Amino acid sequence: MAKTYFRNVPDFNYVSRLEGEKNISEYIRVKNLFKRVKINEDLFNDLTYFTKYKVVNDERPDQVAYKVYGTQDYDWIVLLSNNIVNVQSEWPMSNESFDKYMTNKYGSEENFFAVHHYETKEVLDSIDRVIVREGLEVPSDYSISYYDSGEQVTVTGMTTPVTNYEYETRIQDEVRNIYLIKPDYLNLVIQDIDRLMPVKPGGTQYVNDDLVQGDNIRLYS
C-alpha cells in the first residue's frame, strides 16, 4: 500500500525478540499495523460522494488510483472506499490468477464447462406478468403450474445450465464493479484519516501521538 498511507500510521515499540538479547528495555520501533481506520460512516453510506468504476483486465489498485486521482499513492483510498482488507482475496483476480484458481478448484479444463447449477428462464403469463423470474437457482427438472385466464398452465423445460466457468466469471464480474470516492471529496477523507490516525493519550501504552509501547513480559518473569 502506498507510502502516503503508512506515513500517517503511528508507530509501535515492539519488544525485541532478538536471540541472545539480555537488555529488558530493548524495543524495536515498527509501524503499528493493527491501527486501521475506515471511511466516516456518513460519507460511506452516502452514494453522492462516490462514483461507480469497473476494474478492467489486470488493473491493480495503484493503477486505478492513478487513472482516477492522478497518482498511484492513493491506492489505499481505492481499497478503503470498498472496505477491502485482503487484496489477495477481495480484489478481482488477474487473468493468470483466475486460470490458476480454476485449475486448482476444478482440475482439468473439461471440468470448467461442466454444469455448476441450473437457473430459471423468465416465465410470463398472457398479459406479460412475471410468473417466474429469470436467474433463480433450481433443480434441472424444475417446472411450474399456474392459472392463466381461468386455465391451468404447466411449464416445463424452463431451466438453463450454468457452467463452472460461467459461475466463477460472474463472481469476478461482480467484484470488478467497485465504488470510488469522487476526486472532489478526496480531501474530506484524507482530513478524516489524519484526525483518526494519531494515538489518543491516556492509555497505559501511550508514549506520544505517534507511538505506543507494548509491555515487556520479561519484566514479570
Phi and psi restraints in degrees (value plus and minus 20) as a CYANA .aco file:
   2 ALA   PHI     -84.2   -44.2
   2 ALA   PSI     131.4   171.4
   3 LYS   PHI     -83.8   -43.8
   3 LYS   PSI     -46.5    -6.5
   4 THR   PHI     -85.5   -45.5
   4 THR   PSI     -43.9    -3.9
   5 TYR   PHI     -99.7   -59.7
   5 TYR   PSI     -69.0   -29.0
   6 PHE   PHI     -89.2   -49.2
   6 PHE   PSI     -43.2    -3.2
   7 ARG   PHI     -89.5   -49.5
   7 ARG   PSI     -38.6     1.4
   8 ASN   PHI    -111.6   -71.6
   8 ASN   PSI     -34.0     6.0
   9 VAL   PHI     -95.0   -55.0
   9 VAL   PSI     106.8   146.8
  10 PRO   PHI     -86.2   -46.2
  10 PRO   PSI     143.0   183.0
  11 ASP   PHI    -113.4   -73.4
  11 ASP   PSI     146.2   186.2
  12 PHE   PHI    -156.9  -116.9
  12 PHE   PSI     106.9   146.9
  13 ASN   PHI    -102.2   -62.2
  13 ASN   PSI      83.7   123.7
  14 TYR   PHI    -114.1   -74.1
  14 TYR   PSI     113.5   153.5
  15 VAL   PHI     -79.9   -39.9
  15 VAL   PSI     108.3   148.3
  16 SER   PHI     -82.1   -42.1
  16 SER   PSI     114.2   154.2
  17 ARG   PHI    -136.4   -96.4
  17 ARG   PSI      -0.1    39.9
  18 LEU   PHI     -83.9   -43.9
  18 LEU   PSI     113.0   153.0
  19 GLU   PHI     -81.2   -41.2
  19 GLU   PSI     111.5   151.5
  20 GLY   PHI      65.7   105.7
  20 GLY   PSI     -21.2    18.8
  21 GLU   PHI     -90.6   -50.6
  21 GLU   PSI     102.9   142.9
  22 LYS   PHI    -127.0   -87.0
  22 LYS   PSI     -33.5     6.5
  23 ASN   PHI     -99.5   -59.5
  23 ASN   PSI      91.3   131.3
  24 ILE   PHI     -90.3   -50.3
  24 ILE   PSI     -31.0     9.0
  25 SER   PHI    -120.8   -80.8
  25 SER   PSI      -8.4    31.6
  26 GLU   PHI    -101.2   -61.2
  26 GLU   PSI     101.6   141.6
  27 TYR   PHI    -147.2  -107.2
  27 TYR   PSI     135.8   175.8
  28 ILE   PHI    -135.1   -95.1
  28 ILE   PSI     106.2   146.2
  29 ARG   PHI    -105.5   -65.5
  29 ARG   PSI     100.8   140.8
  30 VAL   PHI    -153.3  -113.3
  30 VAL   PSI     148.6   188.6
  31 LYS   PHI     -93.3   -53.3
  31 LYS   PSI     117.0   157.0
  32 ASN   PHI    -102.5   -62.5
  32 ASN   PSI      66.6   106.6
  33 LEU   PHI     -91.5   -51.5
  33 LEU   PSI     -28.2    11.8
  34 PHE   PHI     -99.5   -59.5
  34 PHE   PSI     -33.8     6.2
  35 LYS   PHI    -103.0   -63.0
  35 LYS   PSI      93.1   133.1
  36 ARG   PHI    -155.6  -115.6
  36 ARG   PSI     118.9   158.9
  37 VAL   PHI    -138.4   -98.4
  37 VAL   PSI     147.8   187.8
  38 LYS   PHI    -156.8  -116.8
  38 LYS   PSI     145.1   185.1
  39 ILE   PHI     -85.0   -45.0
  39 ILE   PSI     118.5   158.5
  40 ASN   PHI     -66.8   -26.8
  40 ASN   PSI     114.0   154.0
  41 GLU   PHI     -77.8   -37.8
  41 GLU   PSI     -56.4   -16.4
  42 ASP   PHI     -81.6   -41.6
  42 ASP   PSI     -57.9   -17.9
  43 LEU   PHI     -96.1   -56.1
  43 LEU   PSI     -64.9   -24.9
  44 PHE   PHI     -81.5   -41.5
  44 PHE   PSI     -53.6   -13.6
  45 ASN   PHI    -113.3   -73.3
  45 ASN   PSI     -16.1    23.9
  46 ASP   PHI    -131.9   -91.9
  46 ASP   PSI      85.5   125.5
  47 LEU   PHI     -86.8   -46.8
  47 LEU   PSI     -33.5     6.5
  48 THR   PHI     -87.5   -47.5
  48 THR   PSI     -38.8     1.2
  49 TYR   PHI    -106.4   -66.4
  49 TYR   PSI     -27.6    12.4
  50 PHE   PHI    -137.1   -97.1
  50 PHE   PSI     140.0   180.0
  51 THR   PHI    -149.9  -109.9
  51 THR   PSI     126.7   166.7
  52 LYS   PHI     -96.9   -56.9
  52 LYS   PSI     127.7   167.7
  53 TYR   PHI    -167.9  -127.9
  53 TYR   PSI     121.8   161.8
  54 LYS   PHI    -133.7   -93.7
  54 LYS   PSI      99.7   139.7
  55 VAL   PHI     -87.8   -47.8
  55 VAL   PSI     107.2   147.2
  56 VAL   PHI    -131.2   -91.2
  56 VAL   PSI     126.7   166.7
  57 ASN   PHI      30.9    70.9
  57 ASN   PSI    -145.3  -105.3
  58 ASP   PHI    -127.8   -87.8
  58 ASP   PSI      11.9    51.9
  59 GLU   PHI     -79.3   -39.3
  59 GLU   PSI     118.0   158.0
  60 ARG   PHI    -120.6   -80.6
  60 ARG   PSI     144.4   184.4
  61 PRO   PHI     -76.5   -36.5
  61 PRO   PSI     -58.1   -18.1
  62 ASP   PHI     -87.8   -47.8
  62 ASP   PSI     -52.9   -12.9
  63 GLN   PHI     -91.6   -51.6
  63 GLN   PSI     -57.4   -17.4
  64 VAL   PHI     -84.4   -44.4
  64 VAL   PSI     -62.9   -22.9
  65 ALA   PHI     -80.6   -40.6
  65 ALA   PSI     -62.3   -22.3
  66 TYR   PHI     -83.9   -43.9
  66 TYR   PSI     -61.0   -21.0
  67 LYS   PHI     -87.4   -47.4
  67 LYS   PSI     -59.1   -19.1
  68 VAL   PHI    -110.8   -70.8
  68 VAL   PSI     -60.6   -20.6
  69 TYR   PHI    -129.1   -89.1
  69 TYR   PSI     -25.8    14.2
  70 GLY   PHI      63.3   103.3
  70 GLY   PSI     -15.7    24.3
  71 THR   PHI    -173.6  -133.6
  71 THR   PSI     120.6   160.6
  72 GLN   PHI     -95.4   -55.4
  72 GLN   PSI     -31.9     8.1
  73 ASP   PHI     -85.3   -45.3
  73 ASP   PSI     -34.0     6.0
  74 TYR   PHI    -120.5   -80.5
  74 TYR   PSI       7.3    47.3
  75 ASP   PHI     -80.6   -40.6
  75 ASP   PSI     -51.0   -11.0
  76 TRP   PHI     -88.8   -48.8
  76 TRP   PSI     -48.5    -8.5
  77 ILE   PHI     -85.7   -45.7
  77 ILE   PSI     -60.6   -20.6
  78 VAL   PHI     -78.6   -38.6
  78 VAL   PSI     -63.8   -23.8
  79 LEU   PHI     -92.2   -52.2
  79 LEU   PSI     -63.8   -23.8
  80 LEU   PHI     -82.4   -42.4
  80 LEU   PSI     -56.1   -16.1
  81 SER   PHI     -82.2   -42.2
  81 SER   PSI     -41.7    -1.7
  82 ASN   PHI    -138.5   -98.5
  82 ASN   PSI      -6.3    33.7
  83 ASN   PHI      33.1    73.1
  83 ASN   PSI      20.1    60.1
  84 ILE   PHI    -110.7   -70.7
  84 ILE   PSI     103.7   143.7
  85 VAL   PHI    -123.0   -83.0
  85 VAL   PSI     -65.9   -25.9
  86 ASN   PHI    -128.6   -88.6
  86 ASN   PSI      84.3   124.3
  87 VAL   PHI     -84.2   -44.2
  87 VAL   PSI     -53.5   -13.5
  88 GLN   PHI     -82.7   -42.7
  88 GLN   PSI     -56.6   -16.6
  89 SER   PHI    -126.4   -86.4
  89 SER   PSI     -38.3     1.7
  90 GLU   PHI    -128.1   -88.1
  90 GLU   PSI     -32.5     7.5
  91 TRP   PHI    -114.4   -74.4
  91 TRP   PSI     128.6   168.6
  92 PRO   PHI     -74.6   -34.6
  92 PRO   PSI     119.7   159.7
  93 MET   PHI     -91.8   -51.8
  93 MET   PSI     128.8   168.8
  94 SER   PHI     -91.4   -51.4
  94 SER   PSI     144.9   184.9
  95 ASN   PHI     -78.2   -38.2
  95 ASN   PSI     -61.4   -21.4
  96 GLU   PHI     -86.1   -46.1
  96 GLU   PSI     -63.5   -23.5
  97 SER   PHI     -84.9   -44.9
  97 SER   PSI     -57.9   -17.9
  98 PHE   PHI     -84.8   -44.8
  98 PHE   PSI     -62.4   -22.4
  99 ASP   PHI     -81.1   -41.1
  99 ASP   PSI     -62.8   -22.8
 100 LYS   PHI     -85.6   -45.6
 100 LYS   PSI     -60.4   -20.4
 101 TYR   PHI     -81.1   -41.1
 101 TYR   PSI     -65.1   -25.1
 102 MET   PHI     -82.9   -42.9
 102 MET   PSI     -62.3   -22.3
 103 THR   PHI     -85.1   -45.1
 103 THR   PSI     -63.5   -23.5
 104 ASN   PHI     -85.4   -45.4
 104 ASN   PSI     -55.5   -15.5
 105 LYS   PHI    -105.6   -65.6
 105 LYS   PSI     -58.8   -18.8
 106 TYR   PHI    -134.1   -94.1
 106 TYR   PSI     -27.1    12.9
 107 GLY   PHI      61.6   101.6
 107 GLY   PSI    -141.5  -101.5
 108 SER   PHI     -90.4   -50.4
 108 SER   PSI     138.4   178.4
 109 GLU   PHI     -82.5   -42.5
 109 GLU   PSI     -47.5    -7.5
 110 GLU   PHI     -79.7   -39.7
 110 GLU   PSI     -56.9   -16.9
 111 ASN   PHI     -92.4   -52.4
 111 ASN   PSI     -38.8     1.2
 112 PHE   PHI     -77.5   -37.5
 112 PHE   PSI     -53.8   -13.8
 113 PHE   PHI    -127.0   -87.0
 113 PHE   PSI      -4.5    35.5
 114 ALA   PHI     -95.0   -55.0
 114 ALA   PSI     138.5   178.5
 115 VAL   PHI     -92.8   -52.8
 115 VAL   PSI     106.2   146.2
 116 HIS   PHI    -106.1   -66.1
 116 HIS   PSI     -66.0   -26.0
 117 HIS   PHI    -185.5  -145.5
 117 HIS   PSI     156.4   196.4
 118 TYR   PHI    -134.9   -94.9
 118 TYR   PSI     128.2   168.2
 119 GLU   PHI    -149.9  -109.9
 119 GLU   PSI     135.3   175.3
 120 THR   PHI     -95.8   -55.8
 120 THR   PSI     129.0   169.0
 121 LYS   PHI    -109.0   -69.0
 121 LYS   PSI     138.2   178.2
 122 GLU   PHI     -90.5   -50.5
 122 GLU   PSI     116.4   156.4
 123 VAL   PHI    -139.5   -99.5
 123 VAL   PSI     105.6   145.6
 124 LEU   PHI    -136.6   -96.6
 124 LEU   PSI     129.9   169.9
 125 ASP   PHI    -106.8   -66.8
 125 ASP   PSI    -191.4  -151.4
 126 SER   PHI     -87.5   -47.5
 126 SER   PSI     -36.7     3.3
 127 ILE   PHI    -134.8   -94.8
 127 ILE   PSI       6.0    46.0
 128 ASP   PHI      45.2    85.2
 128 ASP   PSI       6.9    46.9
 129 ARG   PHI    -101.7   -61.7
 129 ARG   PSI     121.7   161.7
 130 VAL   PHI     -97.7   -57.7
 130 VAL   PSI      99.4   139.4
 131 ILE   PHI    -112.7   -72.7
 131 ILE   PSI     -62.8   -22.8
 132 VAL   PHI    -154.6  -114.6
 132 VAL   PSI     109.1   149.1
 133 ARG   PHI     -94.8   -54.8
 133 ARG   PSI     132.8   172.8
 134 GLU   PHI     -95.2   -55.2
 134 GLU   PSI     123.0   163.0
 135 GLY   PHI      73.2   113.2
 135 GLY   PSI     -11.1    28.9
 136 LEU   PHI     -99.1   -59.1
 136 LEU   PSI     115.0   155.0
 137 GLU   PHI     -98.6   -58.6
 137 GLU   PSI     102.9   142.9
 138 VAL   PHI    -163.6  -123.6
 138 VAL   PSI     149.0   189.0
 139 PRO   PHI     -84.4   -44.4
 139 PRO   PSI     138.3   178.3
 140 SER   PHI     -83.1   -43.1
 140 SER   PSI     -48.7    -8.7
 141 ASP   PHI    -120.6   -80.6
 141 ASP   PSI       3.5    43.5
 142 TYR   PHI     -80.8   -40.8
 142 TYR   PSI     117.9   157.9
 143 SER   PHI    -162.8  -122.8
 143 SER   PSI     147.3   187.3
 144 ILE   PHI    -166.2  -126.2
 144 ILE   PSI     125.4   165.4
 145 SER   PHI    -141.3  -101.3
 145 SER   PSI     119.2   159.2
 146 TYR   PHI    -173.5  -133.5
 146 TYR   PSI     144.4   184.4
 147 TYR   PHI    -117.5   -77.5
 147 TYR   PSI     111.6   151.6
 148 ASP   PHI    -154.4  -114.4
 148 ASP   PSI      97.1   137.1
 149 SER   PHI      35.7    75.7
 149 SER   PSI      19.0    59.0
 150 GLY   PHI      63.9   103.9
 150 GLY   PSI     -21.9    18.1
 151 GLU   PHI    -135.5   -95.5
 151 GLU   PSI     125.7   165.7
 152 GLN   PHI    -101.0   -61.0
 152 GLN   PSI     109.1   149.1
 153 VAL   PHI    -138.0   -98.0
 153 VAL   PSI     112.2   152.2
 154 THR   PHI    -135.8   -95.8
 154 THR   PSI     107.7   147.7
 155 VAL   PHI    -133.9   -93.9
 155 VAL   PSI     105.8   145.8
 156 THR   PHI    -141.6  -101.6
 156 THR   PSI     157.0   197.0
 157 GLY   PHI      39.1    79.1
 157 GLY   PSI      16.9    56.9
 158 MET   PHI    -128.9   -88.9
 158 MET   PSI       1.9    41.9
 159 THR   PHI    -136.5   -96.5
 159 THR   PSI     138.3   178.3
 160 THR   PHI    -155.6  -115.6
 160 THR   PSI     120.9   160.9
 161 PRO   PHI     -98.3   -58.3
 161 PRO   PSI     126.5   166.5
 162 VAL   PHI    -139.4   -99.4
 162 VAL   PSI     101.4   141.4
 163 THR   PHI     -98.1   -58.1
 163 THR   PSI     145.9   185.9
 164 ASN   PHI     -77.9   -37.9
 164 ASN   PSI     -60.4   -20.4
 165 TYR   PHI     -85.0   -45.0
 165 TYR   PSI     -64.7   -24.7
 166 GLU   PHI     -82.6   -42.6
 166 GLU   PSI     -62.1   -22.1
 167 TYR   PHI     -80.9   -40.9
 167 TYR   PSI     -69.3   -29.3
 168 GLU   PHI     -89.7   -49.7
 168 GLU   PSI     -54.4   -14.4
 169 THR   PHI     -85.6   -45.6
 169 THR   PSI     -58.7   -18.7
 170 ARG   PHI     -80.3   -40.3
 170 ARG   PSI     -63.1   -23.1
 171 ILE   PHI     -80.5   -40.5
 171 ILE   PSI     -64.4   -24.4
 172 GLN   PHI     -84.7   -44.7
 172 GLN   PSI     -57.6   -17.6
 173 ASP   PHI     -83.7   -43.7
 173 ASP   PSI     -57.6   -17.6
 174 GLU   PHI     -86.7   -46.7
 174 GLU   PSI     -61.2   -21.2
 175 VAL   PHI     -85.5   -45.5
 175 VAL   PSI     -50.1   -10.1
 176 ARG   PHI     -89.5   -49.5
 176 ARG   PSI     -40.2    -0.2
 177 ASN   PHI    -106.8   -66.8
 177 ASN   PSI      84.5   124.5
 178 ILE   PHI    -140.2  -100.2
 178 ILE   PSI     152.5   192.5
 179 TYR   PHI    -137.5   -97.5
 179 TYR   PSI     123.1   163.1
 180 LEU   PHI    -148.6  -108.6
 180 LEU   PSI     121.2   161.2
 181 ILE   PHI     -79.5   -39.5
 181 ILE   PSI     111.4   151.4
 182 LYS   PHI     -83.8   -43.8
 182 LYS   PSI     121.1   161.1
 183 PRO   PHI     -72.0   -32.0
 183 PRO   PSI     -52.7   -12.7
 184 ASP   PHI     -84.4   -44.4
 184 ASP   PSI     -42.7    -2.7
 185 TYR   PHI    -128.0   -88.0
 185 TYR   PSI     -11.0    29.0
 186 LEU   PHI     -79.2   -39.2
 186 LEU   PSI     -63.1   -23.1
 187 ASN   PHI     -84.1   -44.1
 187 ASN   PSI     -49.6    -9.6
 188 LEU   PHI     -81.6   -41.6
 188 LEU   PSI     -63.2   -23.2
 189 VAL   PHI     -87.8   -47.8
 189 VAL   PSI     -65.8   -25.8
 190 ILE   PHI     -82.4   -42.4
 190 ILE   PSI     -62.1   -22.1
 191 GLN   PHI     -83.4   -43.4
 191 GLN   PSI     -57.1   -17.1
 192 ASP   PHI     -87.8   -47.8
 192 ASP   PSI     -60.2   -20.2
 193 ILE   PHI     -84.0   -44.0
 193 ILE   PSI     -63.5   -23.5
 194 ASP   PHI     -79.8   -39.8
 194 ASP   PSI     -52.7   -12.7
 195 ARG   PHI     -95.9   -55.9
 195 ARG   PSI     -55.2   -15.2
 196 LEU   PHI    -107.1   -67.1
 196 LEU   PSI     -46.8    -6.8
 197 MET   PHI     -86.8   -46.8
 197 MET   PSI     -62.3   -22.3
 198 PRO   PHI     -76.3   -36.3
 198 PRO   PSI     125.8   165.8
 199 VAL   PHI     -91.1   -51.1
 199 VAL   PSI     115.8   155.8
 200 LYS   PHI    -104.4   -64.4
 200 LYS   PSI     113.7   153.7
 201 PRO   PHI     -88.9   -48.9
 201 PRO   PSI     139.3   179.3
 202 GLY   PHI      94.0   134.0
 202 GLY   PSI     -45.4    -5.4
 203 GLY   PHI     -95.8   -55.8
 203 GLY   PSI     137.9   177.9
 204 THR   PHI     -86.8   -46.8
 204 THR   PSI     -42.2    -2.2
 205 GLN   PHI    -117.0   -77.0
 205 GLN   PSI     -19.7    20.3
 206 TYR   PHI     -88.2   -48.2
 206 TYR   PSI     111.6   151.6
 207 VAL   PHI    -132.9   -92.9
 207 VAL   PSI     -75.2   -35.2
 208 ASN   PHI    -176.6  -136.6
 208 ASN   PSI    -195.1  -155.1
 209 ASP   PHI     -81.7   -41.7
 209 ASP   PSI     -39.5     0.5
 210 ASP   PHI    -131.9   -91.9
 210 ASP   PSI     -14.5    25.5
 211 LEU   PHI    -170.8  -130.8
 211 LEU   PSI     113.5   153.5
 212 VAL   PHI    -142.3  -102.3
 212 VAL   PSI     142.3   182.3
 213 GLN   PHI    -152.8  -112.8
 213 GLN   PSI     113.3   153.3
 214 GLY   PHI     -99.7   -59.7
 214 GLY   PSI     136.7   176.7
 215 ASP   PHI     -90.8   -50.8
 215 ASP   PSI     121.9   161.9
 216 ASN   PHI    -114.1   -74.1
 216 ASN   PSI      81.9   121.9
 217 ILE   PHI     -84.8   -44.8
 217 ILE   PSI     -37.0     3.0
 218 ARG   PHI     -89.7   -49.7
 218 ARG   PSI     -37.4     2.6
 219 LEU   PHI     -88.5   -48.5
 219 LEU   PSI     -41.0    -1.0
 220 TYR   PHI    -129.6   -89.6
 220 TYR   PSI     -15.2    24.8
